[in-house]
Amino acid sequence: MNTTTDYFNIESYLTEEQILIKQSTRSWVNKYIKPHIESYYQNGTVPENWSNELASIGAYGLIIPMEYGGTEADYIAYGLMMQELERGDTTVRVMSSIQTSLVMYAIWKYGNDLQKEKYLPKLATGEYTSAFGLTEPNHGSNPAAMHSYFKPDKNDKDHIILNGSKLWIGNASHADIAIVWAKNDMGKIQGIIIETANTDNFTNAKIDAKWSFRTSNTGELIFSDSKIKKEQILAKSTSLPDAYECLNIGRYAVAWGSIGIAIDCYECALKYAVQREQFGNPIARYQLIQKKLAEMITEITKAQLLCHQLGKLMDKGEANYKQISMAKRNNVDMAHKIAKDARQILGGMGITSDYPVMRHILNLETLITYQGTHEMHLLITGKDITGISAFH
Ligand SMILES: Cc1cc2nc3c(=O)[nH]c(=O)nc-3n(C[C@H](O)[C@H](O)[C@H](O)COP(=O)(O)OP(=O)(O)OC[C@H]3O[C@@H](n4cnc5c(N)ncnc54)[C@H](O)[C@@H]3O)c2cc1C
């Protein structure tokens, strides 16, 4: 029996640091997440200690320079960490990813020195929890049409007035800071660092009734004539593509994380198939079961190779958003199919929380939609290869 999930020995091409980050994250997940996640998920609990624990393993700011509290690791190491976190649960990877890919990256890339020094070290240690607000109730796939806007405060030149609301925002209900994207008086979209505790006329709300991402807080950020210091505008952000650049890092994390889900489901299904007997044989003896398992490991292997090449391009600064888009969509789709086949192999047991598969399937329903829907990513590829946009 060959139980490897590294069928093409990709690990032989990894650096010592990449292997260390992968293995230490895996050990952490096995110790802190795996034994407890099913009951947390059933109860919809987000454990308070997760954030500090994640900070302690460097999961906040792995790709951010050390001078700001990051680890300055490469993108393949980052991907491997996302893969291992998501083997535990999507929402654990999401906590790391919001803070690193979306918020710390935004401040590092578009902030000035003061903003970087003020926020990045506190985000790296987990002293601050953060959120990224782009989506609005009426503007999801098309954020360019967003309504949120800010204008100079007529009575106070050092302040702006922000209006609008952001929906489906991870960590919305308890974030210390949020990067909120809104239009300025010229109609250009810029990011603003919101200190939630110091912002007037600001409210947040939590979405409790959800079947997916049950161990993640999702909610709304609402601004009604909120007075905010002008110096909170991300100094170097000038347009919507700046927000997309942060999302690219987030989508890269999803592409790797999906491999973690697929591996967890595959390992579970393989083990079950060789142990479970029906008609006097392990079900792994039957060709229909072997077909599913063989296709699973093949698809996992293809997704790993895709991500490793993408990681190399990221490290050289040569990856483009179309490649990231393809990897995100492909790998989420791959994990979704594998998770559903794994559930099928487990029969009735597949729907119970004795096994991780159903929980992964529920999380995948969000992964298909968030960070750009499956359809929008297909249309990005379609636009690239035909030269014709189907959505503008
Ligand atoms: C649990 C969760 C967490 C999230 N976290 C965050 C977060 O932290 N920050 C944040 O900013 N956002 C977040 N989101 C929002 C997410 O990015 C959006 O849900 C997503 O972009 C889709 O927007 P929508 O839900 O408004 O769907 P819509 O844009 O209304 O799309 C509905 C359907 O129509 C399809 N569609 C739309 N336009 C086209 C077209 N031109 N052609 C073909 N099909 C089309 C879509 O693919 C989809 O199937 C989160 C979402 C969820 C569910």
The ligand as an ORCA input file, in Angstrom:
! r2SCAN-3c Opt
* xyz 0 1
  C     -18.126     33.111      4.110
  C     -17.713     34.248      3.226
  C     -16.623     35.039      3.586
  C     -16.266     36.134      2.803
  N     -15.234     36.960      3.211
  C     -15.024     38.143      2.575
  C     -14.099     39.097      3.105
  O     -13.434     38.863      4.134
  N     -13.971     40.303      2.462
  C     -14.702     40.605      1.334
  O     -14.536     41.716      0.813
  N     -15.581     39.708      0.803
  C     -15.771     38.497      1.391
  N     -16.697     37.588      0.887
  C     -17.491     37.979     -0.251
  C     -17.225     37.212     -1.541
  O     -16.010     37.617     -2.093
  C     -18.436     37.421     -2.472
  O     -19.492     36.647     -1.935
  C     -18.149     37.027     -3.905
  O     -17.267     37.943     -4.515
  C     -19.437     36.940     -4.765
  O     -20.224     38.057     -4.576
  P     -21.802     37.863     -4.264
  O     -21.940     36.926     -3.129
  O     -22.385     39.218     -4.141
  O     -22.377     37.130     -5.540
  P     -22.836     37.817     -6.957
  O     -21.752     38.690     -7.480
  O     -24.184     38.412     -6.743
  O     -22.948     36.550     -7.855
  C     -24.063     35.647     -7.811
  C     -23.864     34.604     -8.908
  O     -23.887     35.240    -10.198
  C     -22.690     34.900    -10.898
  N     -22.312     36.038    -11.738
  C     -22.157     37.331    -11.381
  N     -21.785     38.080    -12.436
  C     -21.670     37.221    -13.482
  C     -21.299     37.365    -14.857
  N     -20.937     38.548    -15.377
  N     -21.307     36.259    -15.631
  C     -21.633     35.052    -15.128
  N     -21.992     34.851    -13.845
  C     -22.006     35.921    -13.043
  C     -21.665     34.598     -9.829
  O     -20.602     33.796    -10.336
  C     -22.520     33.881     -8.806
  O     -22.687     32.534     -9.197
  C     -16.999     36.428      1.619
  C     -18.061     35.593      1.231
  C     -18.428     34.525      2.010
  C     -19.597     33.667      1.580
*
